[in-house]
């Protein structure tokens, strides 16, 4: 009986800890970075050409323009991604667009609200792309989970940046 009480006590502490995570940590933030051996004008152009996105994010099944603004800011896109055999539809909105310097994208993907801030700078013909990401959720349970998956999110975005680097350097 004493062993059952100890086990239940441990489980209770873990459950309370899990739910406290969602109350304490409202947003999960991380960064990723890549160096591309091409000038910033070329890198920025290839990065923002929607026809290229499937070449560096292989999970994308379709990319549809919903609203394409001339200055890019405010443009909205519908993206279908395949994740472990399941199709997820998300909306991408361009929050900021400064040619050859910055692109900020907001994604709404079923309980995951993600902001990606891409910064571009060039030095000696090498372009640095720095990604600053922020994830949060409308769902309390998902908000509790995100901090535990920070490393996974960061690895995935780093892999996408590495794929982009390979793609643009082959051009």
N, C-alpha and C positions, 0 to 999 in steps of 0.2 A: 504494500500500500504506500509506503514511503517513497519507493521508486516512481510510482505513478504520479504522486504529488510533485516530485522533483521534475519529471518530464513535462507535466502540465505547466509548472512554473516557468520552465525554460521556453516552452512554446508560447506562453502568454507574453513573456518579455520580448521575444522575437516579433510577434504580431504587433505589439504596441510600438516597438522600434520601427517596424515597417510603416505603420500609419503616421508616426511622428515625422518620418522622412518627408512625406507629402505636405505636412504642415510647416515644416522648417525650411525646406528647399523648394522654392516656387519655380525656379528656372534652372536648367542645366546648361552650362556654358563651356565651350572648348574651342581650341584653335587648331588649324592645320596649315601647312605651308609647302610650297613647291617652287623650285627654280627652273625656269624654262629658257633654254638657250636660243631665244628668238627675241626680236624687238617687241616692245609693249604694244605698238599699233597692230602688229600681226596677231599677237596673242589675244588681245582684247577683241579683235574682229572675229577670230575663230571661236572664241569662248561665247560670244553673244550671237552667233549664227545658230538658230534653233535647229537647223537641219543637221548640225554636227553632234548634237547632244547624245544621240544614241551610240556614237562612236566611243564615248568615254564613260557613259552610264548605261551598261548593257541591260539592266533590268527594265528600262523604259520600253514600253510596247507601243505607245502612241503619244504624240505631242500635237495638240490642236490649239490654234489661236482663237481666243474668245474675243479679245479686244486689243488691238495693236495700235498704241498711241505713237504719233510721230517722234516724240522725244524719248520714247521707251518708258519713262516713269508713268505708272498707272496701267501699263499693259497687263493683260490677264491671259493666262494659258491654262488649258486643261491637260493634265498628264496622267496616263495610265501606266502603272508600274506593276511588274509581276514580282511578288515577294513570296518565296517558298510555295509556288504553285497557285497562289491566290492573287487575283487582280485587285489593286488598290487605285482608286481614282483620287487625284488631288488637284488642288487649284494652286497655281503659282502667280503671284502678283509682284511686279517690279516696283519696289518702294523708292529706289534711288538709282540714277544712271548718270554717271559723269564719265564721258568718253576717255578711255585710256587711263582711268584712275580708280573707278569704283562702280560696283553693281551690288545693290542690296535686294535680295529676293525673299519673299514671304511665302511659305508653303502651309496650306491647310489640308492635312491628310488624315481624315477620320480620327479625331482625338489627339492628333499631334500637330502642334502649331510651332513651326520652325522658321527662324529668321537666319539667313545666310548673308553675311556681309563680306564680299570679295574685294580686296584692295590690291591694286596692280601698281608696281613701280619698276623702273628699269635702271640698271647700272651696268655700264660697259657692255651693252647688247644682251644682257641677261635680265629677263623679267622675273620678278618675284611676285607670286600670288599668295596672299595671306587670307585665309578664311577664318572669320570669327562667327561661330554659330551659337544659337540660343534656342533651346527646346523647352516647351511647356505644354500643358494639356488642359482641356476643358474638363476632363475626367479626373476625379480625385485619385482613383486607383492607378491610372496611368502616370499621374504626377508623382506618385509614390515610387513607381518603377524606374522612371527616367534616370535618376541619379546613379542607379546601379548599372545602367547600360551606357554611361558616359563614354567609357573606353571603347565600346562596340561602335557607337555613333562616330567617334573620332577616327577610329580605324577605317570605317567605311568611307568617310569623307576624304581621308588621306589617300585611300586607294583610288577614289574617283579623280582626285587631283593628279595622282601619279599616272593614271590612264590618260588624262588630258595632256599631260606633259609628253607622253609617248606619242600620242596622236598628232599634236601640233608640231613636234620636232621632226616627224616623218614627212610632213608636208613640204 
